[in-house]
Structure formats: structure tokens, C-alpha cells
């Protein structure tokens, strides 16, 4: 599972709040800011194509309606995923994972790919995403993460060579056992309400700990002082 090294800062959902989330425009902005790594969410279309989107439904981030899992990839790709952010991004498409990974490779961006399956599609999403990521991983590095352990298990079976991280809201008391069960190399936890004693235990064990979503430099500095490895931010411009 070599090839992945955590930077201190990871742009949340491609470019954070500076661009429409989970879009190629966000990746380009992150690269222009000198950001070395980005995070984005991936789920499957009805015909099994991995696409970048956070929600199971389309209304919040596109001009579409309904569930992502009920639409073919071709229909998803003609939606406007930019206007909700700003009129300047009107017509920004909802990208496929293949297109996003190709652009990350071109821009020399490392990727934290969050597997975010639609309801009932954990295993197929994990295996499909891992198979594509194994072939198209950017040279700067890639790590797969998910809250869904079934998705992580399927990803591990499909592409055991790709490093994986377990996503949690709060650090569980049995964090070490859970990481071992999923063969994950790292833990990603919510920064708000972080249990400092458990965080110190993770750090002391030599396990990378990344925290989301950190939008103030002072909060990031406190987490780094605690030993946190990396932070995810919607405002990467505040760190450059």
C-alpha cells in the first residue's frame, strides 16, 4: 500500500467553498492555489458509472431532480452542477470519476476518494470504484475512504494494493480493532467534538489521523499541535 503520503491540507469536495463542489472546476482552483491533495465523493449511476457527487439526490448541487442511482451516466453528465454555486459556473458538468482522476493526474493532485454508495449499493460501489481507481490512480497518490465498511471491504477485495482509511463521526473506543478488521492504514474523524485522549492514542500508535471539516487556521493549528496528520478544509485559500 505504498505511494500515499498525507499532506497537511486536503481541499474538501475538490475545491472547497471556492468552486462548485465535486467538480473539475474545483480541482483546477485547488491546483492554482498550490494545494497538493483533494477529497471528493463518488457514487454510481444507474448504469454503474462512478460519478462525483455527495448526495444521493440531485437537487442540492445540480439542476436535476431525483436519485443519482436512478439516472444513466449520460443523463447525469448534461446536468448543470455549477449554477447553484455562482452564475459564473453555469454549465459546469457533473464529472465522471475517470475524468476527475485524469485531471488530477494532469494537475499533479493527490486524491482522497470517498466511496459514498447509494442505499443498498455498498458492495458494488466499493468494488467498481476500486477497480477504476487501481487503473487510473494519479501518480501523486490515492487513498480510498468510506463510512461504509461493506464498501471498504469490497474495495479491499477488488484492489488490495490501494490504501484505505476508515471514516467516522467520532473516534470509537475500539478504533484499533476496527482499523485492523478493515485493513485500513488511517482514521478520518470529525474535528468538531474530537476526543483528545482518543486522538492522542491514535497518534501515539503511529496511525495517520485526518480531521474534517476545518475552516479556520487557528483550529487547524490546534489540531496539528495535538498531532493530527492532516485536515480537510472548505477554505484551502486560508492556508496558502
PyMOL commands that set and color helices and strands:
alter all, ss='L'
color gray80, all
select helices_A, chain A and resi 16-18+24-32+68-70+73-76+87-89+97-107+122-136+149-158+175-182+196-204+217-226+236-239
alter helices_A, ss='H'
color red, helices_A
select strands_A, chain A and resi 9-11+37-44+50-52+110-115+142-146+163-168+186-190+208-212+230-233
alter strands_A, ss='S'
color yellow, strands_A
deselect
rebuild
show_as cartoon
